[in-house]
């Protein structure tokens, strides 16, 4: 009974336009979630976070034992080139292209 009264009160406040906008937002949110969940890079990142090397890297950050030479040395590692650098730079490129397209469509 309380639920029916609550729904009656809510339905008197929400307009059809408000409801339509909520449905569109929920649909867009679900589409975004589906894209995230279905993206293999998310699984790779999640699995990589559990690598013990990440814990060691964080400890190195805390001890401030990071040098430019160490970072440059990491860039020579094939896994860094293949995974980190290539994938991240491709992502940055996609973000740049997407933001350019967004600005083109939404500029004043």
C-alpha positions in Angstrom: 0.0 0.0 0.0 2.8 2.4 0.9 4.6 1.6 -2.4 1.4 2.4 -4.3 1.0 5.8 -2.5 4.7 6.6 -3.1 4.3 5.8 -6.8 1.2 8.0 -7.0 3.1 10.9 -5.4 6.1 10.4 -7.7 4.0 10.1 -10.8 2.3 13.4 -10.0 5.7 15.2 -9.9 7.5 13.6 -12.9 6.4 14.9 -16.4 6.5 12.9 -19.6 9.5 14.9 -20.8 11.4 14.1 -17.5 10.6 10.5 -17.9 11.7 10.4 -21.5 15.0 12.1 -20.6 15.6 9.6 -17.8 15.0 6.7 -20.2 17.5 8.2 -22.7 20.1 8.7 -19.9 19.6 5.2 -18.7 19.9 3.8 -22.2 23.1 5.7 -22.8 24.5 4.6 -19.5 23.7 1.0 -20.2 25.3 1.3 -23.6 28.5 2.8 -22.0 28.6 0.0 -19.4 28.2 -2.6 -22.1 31.1 -1.0 -24.1 33.3 -1.1 -21.0 32.4 -4.6 -19.9 32.8 -5.9 -23.5 36.2 -4.3 -24.0 39.1 -6.7 -23.7 41.5 -4.0 -22.6 39.5 -3.7 -19.4 40.2 -7.4 -18.6 43.9 -6.9 -19.5 44.2 -3.9 -17.2 42.3 -5.6 -14.4 44.5 -8.7 -14.6 47.6 -6.5 -14.8 46.8 -4.6 -11.6 47.2 -7.8 -9.7 50.8 -8.3 -10.9 53.3 -8.2 -8.0 55.4 -5.8 -10.1 52.8 -3.1 -9.5 53.3 -3.4 -5.8 57.0 -3.1 -6.2 56.6 0.0 -8.5 54.4 1.6 -5.8 57.0 1.0 -3.2 59.6 2.5 -5.5 57.4 5.6 -5.9 57.1 5.9 -2.1 60.9 5.7 -1.7 61.3 8.2 -4.5 63.8 5.9 -6.1 62.7 6.7 -9.7 65.1 8.2 -12.1 64.8 9.3 -15.7 67.3 6.6 -16.7 65.0 4.0 -15.1 62.0 5.3 -17.0 64.0 5.4 -20.3 65.2 1.9 -19.6 61.7 0.6 -19.2 60.8 2.1 -22.6 63.3 -0.5 -24.1 61.3 -3.4 -22.6 59.3 -5.2 -25.4 56.3 -5.5 -23.0 56.3 -1.8 -22.3 56.5 -1.0 -26.0 53.8 -3.6 -27.1 51.4 -3.2 -24.2 51.9 0.1 -22.4 53.3 2.5 -24.8 51.5 1.3 -28.0 48.1 0.8 -26.4 48.2 4.0 -24.3 49.3 6.1 -27.2 46.6 4.5 -29.4 44.1 5.4 -26.7 45.4 9.0 -26.5 45.1 9.2 -30.3 41.5 8.0 -30.1 40.7 10.5 -27.3 42.2 13.3 -29.4 40.2 12.3 -32.5 37.0 11.9 -30.4 37.5 15.3 -28.7 38.1 17.0 -32.1 34.9 15.4 -33.4 33.0 16.4 -30.3 34.2 20.0 -30.5 33.3 20.2 -34.2 29.8 19.0 -33.4 29.3 21.1 -30.3 31.2 24.3 -31.0 29.4 27.6 -30.8 
